[in-house]
Amino acid sequence: MRPWVEQMRPQSGSALLRPGLVALAALSPKGPYFPDFMTPGEAAGGFDSGMQAVLSTPKSRLSAEIAHLAASADVPAWVRRVADGEPEVLAALDQSLRSYYETAIKPLDTQIQSRVDADRQRRGRDLLDGGIDQLLTGFAPMMRWRAPVLEVDYPVTRDLYLEGRGLRLVPSFFCRGTPVALADPGLPPTLVYPIDHDSHWEIAGNKSLADLLGNTRATVLHAVDGGATTTELARRVATSLASVSRHTAVLREAGLIETQRRGAAVLHTLTPLGESLLSNDRRVAAPSLLTA
């Protein structure tokens, strides 16, 4: 996340970002608690859906969660007015967070989403290959799976009992440090965890993949999307196994794909950088598709 922080720092005092930063610092402080209403499940449908859920939070819940926040941190007076559900204060909160999203998040949504998608692919493969045990074991070292308990280094000591409910795992670009669970044990069990940021941030501007890699390697990279064995790639690209092996070796050395053995087969998958390049390529190609 550091490259994103570095890009945003020069703008942090701007009129577009400052109100949102103030609101987030007050309602989502770095500490043992922040209100659950700020992270609604409806946000999976996009910013507008999430913001509507925030603004529609019942007054009783706003009051209870902000009272809990005030017990552990100093809160400004306007936050206490949020607890009362005052329409003008909620409208100002909506405007501040919307402006922050439009300025700081939306322009980089493709890059952010590509890293989240890459993590989802990795976790999905673990689940398909080895079931729940392999999925949860794969979260080490940030979490430790000692069946039937998933241990997380958390700011405070607490136990969350599923009691037959499922656990929703949410990869997050902006999660800070350690995984975070919803504070209210009565809400659907949810664990938000940080994705891997040990990858390149910059992508290829407005150049197409073919310009950067050549037509064949660009085609191979597209064919890797979603995961593929060497044999599957040869079939998709309509070339020989030897040719595919040469191209995947170059793509692997460039940090665009990773390769793992799965029994007798070799599975190729995209890295976050590879995901970013593909996402950028689709964005570059989109105007020509619309005007064709």
C-alpha positions in Angstrom: 0.0 0.0 0.0 3.0 2.3 0.4 3.1 3.4 -3.3 -0.6 4.5 -3.0 0.2 6.4 0.2 3.1 8.2 -1.5 0.9 9.2 -4.4 -1.8 10.5 -2.1 0.4 12.3 0.4 0.9 15.5 -1.7 -2.9 15.9 -2.0 -3.8 15.1 1.6 -4.4 18.8 2.4 -6.6 19.5 -0.6 -10.2 20.5 -0.3 -11.3 17.3 -2.0 -9.4 14.9 0.3 -9.2 16.7 3.6 -12.8 16.3 4.8 -12.8 12.6 4.0 -9.5 12.1 5.8 -10.9 13.9 8.9 -14.1 11.8 8.8 -12.2 8.5 8.4 -9.7 9.4 11.2 -12.6 10.0 13.5 -14.9 7.1 12.6 -12.3 4.5 11.7 -9.3 5.3 14.0 -6.3 3.0 14.2 -7.0 1.2 17.4 -8.8 -1.7 19.0 -12.3 -0.6 17.9 -14.1 1.2 15.2 -17.9 1.1 14.4 -19.2 -1.8 12.4 -21.6 0.4 10.5 -18.7 1.8 8.6 -18.0 -1.5 7.0 -21.4 -2.8 5.8 -21.6 -6.1 3.8 -23.6 -4.2 1.2 -20.3 -2.5 0.1 -19.6 -5.7 -1.9 -22.0 -4.2 -4.4 -19.9 -1.0 -4.9 -19.3 2.3 -3.2 -22.9 3.6 -3.7 -24.4 0.5 -2.2 -22.1 0.6 0.8 -22.6 4.3 1.3 -26.4 3.9 1.2 -26.1 1.2 3.9 -24.1 3.5 6.1 -26.6 6.3 5.7 -29.5 3.9 6.4 -28.1 2.6 9.7 -30.8 2.6 12.4 -30.4 5.3 15.0 -30.2 2.8 17.8 -27.2 1.1 16.2 -25.5 4.4 15.5 -25.9 5.4 19.1 -24.7 2.2 20.5 -21.6 1.9 18.2 -20.5 5.5 18.6 -20.9 5.3 22.4 -18.6 2.3 22.2 -16.2 4.3 20.1 -16.3 7.3 22.5 -15.5 5.0 25.4 -12.1 4.0 23.8 -11.1 7.2 21.9 -11.7 10.9 21.9 -14.4 11.8 19.3 -15.3 15.3 18.0 -18.7 16.8 18.6 -19.9 16.1 15.1 -19.4 12.4 15.6 -21.8 12.5 18.5 -24.3 14.2 16.2 -23.9 11.2 13.8 -25.0 9.0 16.7 -28.2 11.0 16.8 -28.8 10.4 13.1 -29.0 14.1 12.3 -29.8 14.3 8.5 -27.5 17.3 7.8 -24.5 15.7 9.5 -25.1 12.4 7.6 -25.4 14.4 4.4 -22.0 16.1 5.1 -20.5 12.7 5.9 -21.8 11.3 2.6 -20.3 14.3 0.7 -16.9 14.0 2.4 -16.5 10.3 1.9 -17.8 10.5 -1.7 -15.3 13.2 -2.6 -12.5 11.2 -1.0 -13.5 8.0 -2.9 -13.8 9.9 -6.3 -10.3 11.5 -5.7 -8.2 8.9 -4.0 -9.7 5.5 -4.8 -11.7 5.5 -8.0 -8.9 6.7 -10.4 -6.8 3.7 -9.2 -9.6 1.2 -8.9 -8.3 -1.0 -11.7 -4.9 -1.5 -10.1 -6.4 -2.0 -6.6 -9.0 -4.5 -7.9 -6.4 -6.5 -9.8 -4.5 -7.1 -6.6 -7.7 -8.2 -4.8 -8.6 -10.4 -7.7 -5.2 -12.0 -7.7 -5.5 -12.8 -4.0 -9.0 -14.3 -4.6 -7.6 -16.5 -7.3 -4.9 -17.8 -5.0 -7.3 -18.5 -2.1 -9.7 -20.2 -4.6 -7.0 -22.5 -5.8 -6.0 -23.4 -2.3 -9.6 -24.3 -1.5 -10.1 -26.4 -4.7 -6.8 -28.2 -4.3 -6.9 -28.9 -0.6 -10.2 -27.9 0.9 -10.6 -25.7 4.0 -7.4 -27.0 5.6 -5.2 -25.8 2.8 -7.1 -22.5 2.4 -6.7 -21.6 6.0 -3.1 -22.9 6.3 -2.3 -20.7 3.3 -2.9 -17.6 5.4 0.3 -18.1 7.4 2.0 -16.2 8.9 -0.7 -13.6 9.3 -3.1 -16.3 10.7 -2.5 -19.8 12.1 -4.8 -22.6 11.5 -4.9 -25.1 14.3 -8.1 -27.0 13.7 -10.7 -26.2 14.7 -9.3 -22.8 15.7 -8.1 -20.0 13.5 -5.6 -17.8 15.5 -5.1 -14.2 14.5 -2.7 -11.6 16.1 -5.3 -9.1 17.1 -5.0 -5.8 19.0 -7.2 -7.1 21.8 -7.9 -10.5 23.2 -11.2 -11.9 22.0 -12.8 -15.1 20.9 -15.3 -15.4 18.0 -17.5 -18.5 18.0 -19.1 -19.3 14.7 -21.8 -21.6 16.2 -22.6 -23.1 12.9 -22.4 -19.9 10.9 -19.9 -19.5 8.0 -16.9 -17.2 8.1 -16.8 -14.6 5.3 -13.1 -13.9 4.3 -12.7 -10.4 2.7 -9.3 -9.5 1.0 -8.6 -5.8 1.5 -6.1 -3.5 -0.2 -6.4 -1.0 2.7 -6.4 -3.3 5.7 -3.7 -2.1 8.1 -1.3 -4.6 9.5 -3.4 -7.5 10.9 -6.8 -9.0 9.9 -9.8 -7.3 11.4 -13.1 -8.9 12.5 -16.5 -7.1 13.1 -16.8 -6.1 16.7 -20.4 -7.2 17.2 -20.5 -11.0 17.5 -24.2 -10.9 16.5 -23.3 -9.8 13.0 -22.4 -12.3 10.3 -18.9 -13.5 11.1 -16.5 -11.6 8.8 -12.7 -11.4 8.8 -11.1 -8.7 6.6 -7.4 -9.5 5.9 -4.6 -7.5 4.1 -3.5 -8.7 0.7 0.1 -9.0 -0.4 1.6 -5.7 -1.4 5.0 -7.1 -2.3 4.5 -6.4 -6.0 5.1 -3.6 -8.5 2.6 -0.7 -8.4 3.2 1.0 -11.6 1.5 -0.3 -14.8 2.0 0.3 -18.4 0.3 3.6 -19.0 -1.5 3.5 -22.4 0.6 0.9 -24.1 -1.0 -2.3 -25.1 0.4 -5.7 -24.1 1.3 -6.5 -27.7 3.5 -3.3 -27.7 5.2 -4.4 -24.5 5.5 -8.1 -24.9 4.9 -9.0 -28.5 1.8 -10.5 -29.9 2.4 -14.1 -28.9 3.5 -13.5 -25.3 0.6 -11.1 -24.9 -1.7 -13.9 -26.1 -0.1 -16.3 -23.7 -0.6 -13.9 -20.8 -4.2 -13.5 -21.6 -4.6 -17.3 -21.8 -3.1 -17.7 -18.4 -5.9 -15.6 -16.9 -7.8 -17.8 -14.4 -5.0 -20.4 -14.3 -3.9 -22.9 -16.9 -1.5 -25.8 -17.4 1.1 -25.8 -20.1 -1.0 -28.2 -22.1 -4.1 -26.0 -21.8 -2.1 -23.0 -22.8 -0.7 -24.8 -25.9 -4.3 -25.6 -26.9 -5.6 -22.1 -26.2 -2.9 -20.4 -28.1 -2.7 -23.1 -30.8 1.1 -23.6 -30.5 3.5 -26.3 -29.4 4.3 -27.2 -25.8 7.9 -26.2 -26.4 6.9 -22.7 -27.6 4.5 -22.2 -24.6 7.3 -23.3 -22.2 9.7 -20.7 -23.7 7.1 -17.9 -23.4 6.0 -18.8 -19.9 9.6 -18.8 -18.8 10.0 -15.3 -20.0 6.8 -14.2 -18.4 7.8 -15.8 -15.2 11.2 -14.1 -15.2 9.4 -10.8 -15.7 7.2 -11.4 -12.7 4.0 -11.6 -14.6 3.1 -15.2 -13.8 4.0 -17.8 -11.3 4.3 -21.5 -11.8 3.5 -24.4 -9.4 3.5 -28.1 -9.9 0.2 -29.8 -9.4 0.9 -33.6 -9.6 2.0 -34.4 -13.1 0.9 -31.0 -14.4 2.4 -27.5 -14.1 -0.1 -24.7 -13.3 0.6 -21.2 -14.4 -1.3 -18.3 -12.7 -1.1 -14.5 -12.9 0.8 -12.4 -10.3 -0.7 -9.1 -9.1 1.6 -7.3 -11.7 0.3 -9.6 -14.4 -3.3 -8.9 -13.3 -2.6 -5.2 -13.5 -1.2 -5.4 -17.0 -4.2 -7.4 -18.2 -6.6 -5.0 -16.6 -4.8 -2.0 -18.2 -4.8 -3.8 -21.6 -8.5 -4.2 -21.4 -9.0 -0.5 -20.5 -6.7 0.5 -23.4 -8.6 -1.7 -25.8 -12.1 -0.6 -24.7 -12.4 2.6 -26.8 -11.5 0.7 -30.0 -14.1 -1.9 -29.2 -16.8 0.7 -28.7 -16.1 2.5 -31.9 -15.7 -0.6 -34.1 
